[in-house]
């Protein structure tokens, strides 16, 4: 297992991950683009069943 600090992803990065997933990029390709393991990308996507969550808007 890799040691070191864990850094989260910003809202913009998460949006880009969802966009890349939607156009068909693999978990490995997305992970390389963000310097993350593909398992981290899988975890993010699997939390919502592979479907991007709705964007919340203030009224």
N, C-alpha and C positions, 0 to 999 in steps of 0.2 A: 504494500500500500504506500502511496506517495505521502511524504510528510511535508508540512508547510502550512502557510496561512490559507484559509479559505475565503474567497471573496465572492460576494453575491453578485447578482446581475441587476442592472438598472432596468427600469420599466421600458426604456427604449431598446435595450438589448433583448429583453424578453419578447417584445413585439417583433424584432427582427428574426429571432429564433422561430417564432410562430409563422412568419412570412416564408422563411426558408423551408420549413417543414411543409407548408401548404403547396409550394411549387415543386416539391419532390426531392429535396436534398436529403441525403442519408444522415443518420445520427453522427456518424464518423466525420462527415464533411462539415456539419454544423459545429461539432465539438472542436475541430481543428481551427475553424474560423474565429472561435472565441477563446481558444487556449484552454478548453475544458475537456474532461474525459467524456466519451460518448454516454457513459452511464449517468452522468450529471444531466445531460440533455434529455435522456430517456426519462429520468425521474421527473423533470419539469413537465414534459409532455404528458406523461402517464397520469399525473395528478388530475388532469381534465379529460382523460380518455382519448387523447390525441386530437381533441377539438378545442380550438382557441376559445378562451372564456370571453364572454361579452364585455365590452368596454363600458365601465360605469361612468355615468355623466351626472354632474350636479344639476339640479333644477333651479 
